Amino acid sequence: RLAMNPGGGSGGTCFGDSGGPDLVGGTNVVLAVNSYVTNVNCSGVGYSARVDTASVLSWINDFLDGTLP
């Protein structure tokens, strides 16, 4: 669950956060990256792109092994 509003100490995301990691609580394990929010005041629904799909993992690995610049 991603909170778009930082109330209650739950964090929050807004414009400019795109590409930032969504981590497993208390770890440095990336589950997804922030993609977009659905309203102008960053209090609505936010969406992230998963990084555990085959196509995304292949793309990441291509960068890690030097296949892509």
C-alpha positions as CSV (number, residue, x, y, z in Angstrom):
1,R,0.0,0.0,0.0
2,L,1.3,3.4,-1.0
3,A,0.2,6.5,0.9
4,M,-0.2,9.6,-1.2
5,N,-0.6,11.7,1.9
6,P,2.1,11.7,4.6
7,G,-0.4,12.0,7.4
8,G,0.0,9.5,10.3
9,G,3.7,9.0,9.6
10,S,3.0,6.7,6.6
11,G,5.2,8.6,4.1
12,G,3.8,9.8,0.8
13,T,4.7,10.4,-2.8
14,C,4.1,13.3,-5.1
15,F,5.3,14.9,-8.4
16,G,9.1,14.4,-8.8
17,D,9.1,11.1,-7.0
18,S,8.8,9.1,-10.2
19,G,11.5,6.5,-10.5
20,G,12.0,6.4,-6.8
21,P,12.0,2.9,-5.1
22,D,9.2,1.2,-3.2
23,L,11.0,-0.9,-0.7
24,V,10.1,-3.8,1.5
25,G,9.6,-2.3,4.9
26,G,12.8,-2.0,6.9
27,T,15.0,-3.3,4.0
28,N,16.8,-2.1,0.9
29,V,14.8,-4.6,-1.3
30,V,13.1,-2.8,-4.2
31,L,9.6,-4.1,-5.1
32,A,8.7,-1.4,-7.6
33,V,9.4,2.2,-8.7
34,N,7.0,5.1,-8.4
35,S,5.3,6.0,-11.6
36,Y,2.5,8.5,-11.3
37,V,-0.3,10.0,-9.2
38,T,-3.9,10.6,-10.3
39,N,-4.7,14.1,-9.1
40,V,-3.0,17.5,-8.8
41,N,-2.6,17.6,-5.0
42,C,-0.9,14.2,-4.6
43,S,-3.6,13.0,-2.3
44,G,-5.3,10.4,-4.6
45,V,-4.2,7.1,-5.9
46,G,-0.6,6.5,-6.8
47,Y,0.8,3.8,-9.1
48,S,4.1,2.0,-9.2
49,A,5.7,-0.3,-11.8
50,R,6.8,-3.7,-10.5
51,V,10.5,-4.6,-11.0
52,D,10.0,-8.4,-10.7
53,T,8.6,-9.1,-14.2
54,A,10.8,-10.9,-16.7
55,S,11.0,-8.0,-19.1
56,V,12.0,-5.5,-16.5
57,L,14.6,-7.9,-14.9
58,S,16.1,-8.5,-18.3
59,W,16.4,-4.8,-18.9
60,I,18.0,-4.2,-15.5
61,N,20.4,-7.1,-16.0
62,D,21.4,-5.8,-19.5
63,F,22.6,-2.6,-17.7
64,L,24.3,-4.5,-15.0
65,D,26.3,-6.7,-17.3
66,G,27.2,-3.8,-19.7
67,T,25.1,-5.0,-22.6
68,L,23.3,-1.6,-22.7
69,P,25.0,1.8,-22.2
